[in-house]
Amino acid sequence: MNRKLRYGMIGGGRGAFIGAVHRIAAQMDGQAELVAGAFSSDPARSAASGADLFLDPARVYGSYLEMARAEVARQAADRLDFVVIVTPNHQHFPPAKLFLEAGFNVVCDKPATFNLAEAVALRKIVKKSGKVFALTHNYTGNAMVKQARELVRSGRLGAIRKVVVEYPQGWLSTALEKTNQKQAAWRTDPKRSGAAGCMGDIGTHAENLARYVTGLHITELCADLTTFVKGRKLDDDGNVLLRFKGGAKGVLHSSQISVGEENNLSLRVYGEKGGLEWRQENPNQLVVKYPDRPTEIWGRGNGYITAPAAQAATRIPAGHPEGYLEAFGNLYREAFRGIRAEVAGLPPPPDLDFPTIDDGVEGMAFIETVVASAKLGAKWIKFPKV
């Protein structure tokens, strides 16, 4: 296949944060081109957003329904190869279902859907369609996260005993949603965000990161959710105790009222032989700890990096910082490998490394189990088999 992939975007127009991030990530390796979009539920705003991006006005649509009808009718040589969904959570499932069933691959922002029932239904649609569905839990694209995964999976730390993952932010420590701030407004609205606020928005990143690195699946959890800001309808802080298959224990903390914190996602994993620590705000380093020798600080891009996936995810030499956007780009690059194979009618590469609908289902199960536990007064609840 000797051309760029063609994609369309749903959401992500003027005033949206994550749409621009997706566009940067998708074009980072020069493999894809944005050619169409329904950038807003307001047709005029969508048209203006398309003009901002210098798109052909004929391929800028007033709704994703209009976009689907028009793009399906195009000749194969001009049709979209995939769509990117960057809308609030309640608008993930309808367009994903429509475009998958119409024969398009899909990249979707997290969490996968509005609720668990939708995620399970979407998984069936993905499997039936044979199309690629990539979910943008972008932190797994970091090179040193992949190195951490290799250290755990290779047995370097021994059997895992303890997992501590946290994601504190402070940007919602006041009632920002009452100032018409767009990002705050939909994230604190249960009609658009879903059953959880903070825990659905960033707690899912923490859960996914812990599972990606350790390979451990939750069997039970006990959650305490709090809404500190008066009048807010969803949680803005949460603490969860975890029990994993195999006996490991964990703690997950997620907060958006931790004043002074920015995006301090971090993971600590402790095994019988050693431990490790990775922090999103210092993503180029991995701290490896031992009981009988000095702590090591592993730097991204150095010759001693042992994980092939970490080496492949490194874009520039050591000492030149990489972070959020590069990790996002790595996820897209992996998704493109799968999409190119699908478009060419070939089997997917066996070593694809990006979050899928299965990760989305597990993430939605996490949200709903956390909310259920909190409503019962922080009761231990078994994790559903989904």
N, C-alpha and C positions, 0 to 999 in steps of 0.2 A: 504494500500500500504506500504509494509515493506522493501523498498529499496531506495537508493539514486536516484534522478532524473539524467538523462544523458543529457548532452548538448554539443553542438558544437559552436564554435565561428567563426564569419566572420570578418576579420580584427583583429587589436589588437596585431600584431606581434612585432618583434624587432623595437625599436625606437618609439613605440606608447605609449602614456601616459594612455589613458582611458581604453585600454584593460586590463592592469594589475589591475586597480581599479575594473573593473567588476569581474575579477576572484577572487579577495580578497573578494568582497561583496558576490559573489555567494557561496563561501565556508565557510562563516563566521559561519553559523549555522550547517554545516555538512550535509546539505540536498541534495547537488548536486555535481556532478563530471564531470569535463571537460574530454571528451573522443575523441573529433574530432575537426577539424578546417581547415579553409582556411584562413590563417592568413595574406596573402598578395596577391596582384595581380601578384607578381613575384613568380612563383612556387618554385624557389630555396630558396627565403627568407621565404616563407611559411614553407618549409621543415625544415629549420634551426630553425624557431620559434617553431615548433612542437617538435623538438629535445630538445630545451631549457626547454620545459615543460614535457619532458619524456613521450610523447604520442606514441602510436603505430604508426609507420610510415605508415601503411596501411590505417590509418584514418586521415592522414594529406594530404590535397588536394591542388592542384595547382590553383583551382578556386572554387567559391561557386556553380557554375553550376555542376562541377564534384562532389562536395560534396553532392549536392541534389540527383543526379542520384544514387550515391553509397549508401547513407543512406536510401533512399526509398526502395532499393532492399534488405535491411537487414531484418532478422527475427524480429518480434515484440519484442521478449525478449531481443534484443540487440540494437534496433533502438533508435535514439535520441528522447527525450521527448520535447526538445525545442532548439532553436538556439538563439544566442546573436549576434546582429549586432552592430559593433563598428567601422564603416568605416566613411569617410567623407560624408557629407550630400547627395551628388549626388548618392551615392551607398547605400542608405537606401531602397528606394522603390523596385528596382528590386529583391533583395534577399528576402525581406519581402513578396512580392507577391508570389514568387516562392515557398517558404517554407510553407506559410500558405495554399496555394492551394494544396501542396503535403501532408498536414495533420500534420504539425508541429506547436507548439506554438512558439511565438516570443517575445523576449525582445530586445528593440531597443533603442540606445542612441538618445538623443534629438538633434535638432528638428526632428519631425517625418519623414519628407521627404524633397526633394529639393524645392518643391513649393506647393501651396495650392491645385492645381488640382490633384497632386499625393496623397496628404493627403486625399482628399475626395474620390478618387478612392480606396485608401487603406482601408478606413473605410467600404466601401461596401464589400470588400474582407474579412475583419475581421468578419463582421456580418454574411456573407454567410458561412464562414468556421466553425464558432462556436468555434474557437480556442482563446486562451488567447493572447492578445497583450499588453505588458507592456512597457511604455515609461519612461526612467530614468530621470525624473525631481527629482533628488535625495534629494534636500533640504526639500521636504515635508516629508521625513522620520525622520526628527529631532523631538525628543520628545517635545521640547518646542514650536515648530511650531504647533504640534497637540494640545498642551495646549492652544495656542493662538487661534486656530480655535474654540475650545470648548468655550472659553470666548466670542468670537464674536457671535457664533451661538446660545449660550444660552441667549443672550440678556444682558449680564453683562455690556457691554459698551453702551447699548442703540442703537438707530438707527445710522448707520454709516454715517458720514458726509464727512470724508477726509481720503484718502489713499495715503501714500508717500512711494514709493519703489525705491531703487537705487542699482546699482551694478557697482561700479567703480573699474577698474583695471588699472595698468600702464605698463604692459609688452609689449604693442605694441606702446609705445610712440616714438619709432624709427622704421626705416624700417627693422625690424628684418627678414621679409620674404625674403629680398635680400641676406641674409647670409646662405641660404639653411636650415634654421631652419624649420623642418618638420611641427610642429604644427602651426607656423605662416603662412607658405606657403599656406596650403590649406584653412585656415580660411579667408585669404584675396583674394582668387581667386574666382571670381563669377561663374566660370564653375564648381567648386566643392562645394562652400559654399552656393550659391544661391543668392537671390536678396539683402541680407543684410549681413554685416560683424559683427560688434560688436552687433548690435541689434538682429541679428539672433543667435549669439553664446551665449550671456549672457543676453540680453534684454528679451529673451523668458523665462529664469529662473525667472526674476523679475516679469514678467506678470503672470506666473504660480503660483508663491508664493503668490502674492496678491489675485488671484482668489481662491486659495485653502483655505486660511485663512478666507477671508471675504465672499466667496460664491457669490461675485458680478461679473456681466458680463459687459464688455464694450459695450456702445451703440454708442459712437463717440470718435474720437481722433484727435489731432492736433500735428504733429510731425516735429521736426527740426533735420535733420541729417547732420553731418559734417565729412569730411575726412581731418584731419589735416596733416597727414604725406604725403609729396609730392610724387606723383606717385602711391599712393595706390588706388586700384580700388573700394574698398568698404568703407562704413562708419566705423569710429573708435570712434565716439562719437554721442550720441543722447539724445534728451530731448523731452518728450511726455506729453501733457496734456490729461487727461482722463475724460470722463463722463460715469458714471455707471448707469445701470438700477436701478431705485428707487431714483435717485437724488444725490447720492454721487459724489464727485469730486476727482480727483487723479492726481498725478505727478509721472512720471516714468523717471528715469535718468539712462543711461547705458553708460559706457565709458571704453575704453582700452588705453587711452592716459593720464589718471590721474596719473601723476608721483608720485611714492611713495605708491600708493595703491596696495594691493595684491588681496584679494578676499572679498571686503568689502560689500557684499550683506546685505541689511538691509531693514526692513519693519516697518513702523509706521502706526497705524490705530487709528483714532479718532472718537468716537461716542458722543452721547448726554450726556452720564453719565461718560465716562472715555476714556482712551486711552491705547495703549500698544506699546511696541517696542521690536523687536528681531533683533539681529545681528549675521550673520553667523560666524564671527570671534570670537564671544563669545557665542557659541550656547547653552550652558547649562543654560543660564539665560534668563528670560523674565521679562521686566520691565512693570509694570501695574500702570497707573496714574489716579488720581481722582481729582476733583475740590475742595474737601472739607476735604481731609485727606492726610497724607504723601504718597509719592510714595512707591510702594512695589517692591521688587526684588524677583521673584520666581526662585527657584533653582531646576533643574532637579533631580528627584529621591527622593524628599522629600514626607512625608506623606500627605501634604496638596494639592498635585497635584490632580485635580478633574477630568481630562479627562482620561477615561479608555484607549484610544488610546495612550496617552502620557505615561501612566504607562506601557503599553505593549511594547512601543518602548524603554523603559529604560533598558539597559543591565547590568549595574554595579551600585553599591551604589553611593549616592550623594558624591560629592567631588572628584570623579575619573572622569576626563574629557572624554566626548564622543563628537564625531564630524562628520566630513565628511564621513569617512569610515563606521561608525556605522549607519549613516542615509542611506547610500547606501545599507548596509546590511539589514536594516529594509524594504526597498522597495523590495529587492529580496525575503525576507521572506514572504511578503504579496503576491508577484507574485507566489511564490511556492505553496501557499494555493490554488490559482486558477488553476495552472497547474496540481497539484496532483488530484484535483477534475476532471479536464478534462480528464486526462489520465485514471482515474478510471471509467469514464463514468457517473459521478455524476453531479448534478447541481452545479454551482459555489456558494460558501458561500455568503450570502447576505450582509456581512459587509466588503467585500474586500476594501482595502485602498491603491491603487497605481494608478498612472496616466495611462490612457488608450488612445486608438486611438481618442476618443472624445477630450481629452486634446490636443492631437497632432494636430487635425484639427483646434481647436481654436488658438493654438500657431502659426500655419502657417497663419491663417487669420490675426492675429496680425502683423506678419512680413510684409505681403503684404500691409496691410492698412497703416502701418507706412511709408513704402517706397513710396506708392502712395501719401500720404499727404505731405511728404517732397519734392517730385518732383513738387508738385503744389505750392511750396513756403509756407509750413506750413499751409495748408488749413484744416479746420475741415471737416472730412469725416465720414460718418456713417459706423459703423462696420457691415460687411456682415453677413447675417443670413446663417450660414453653418451647 
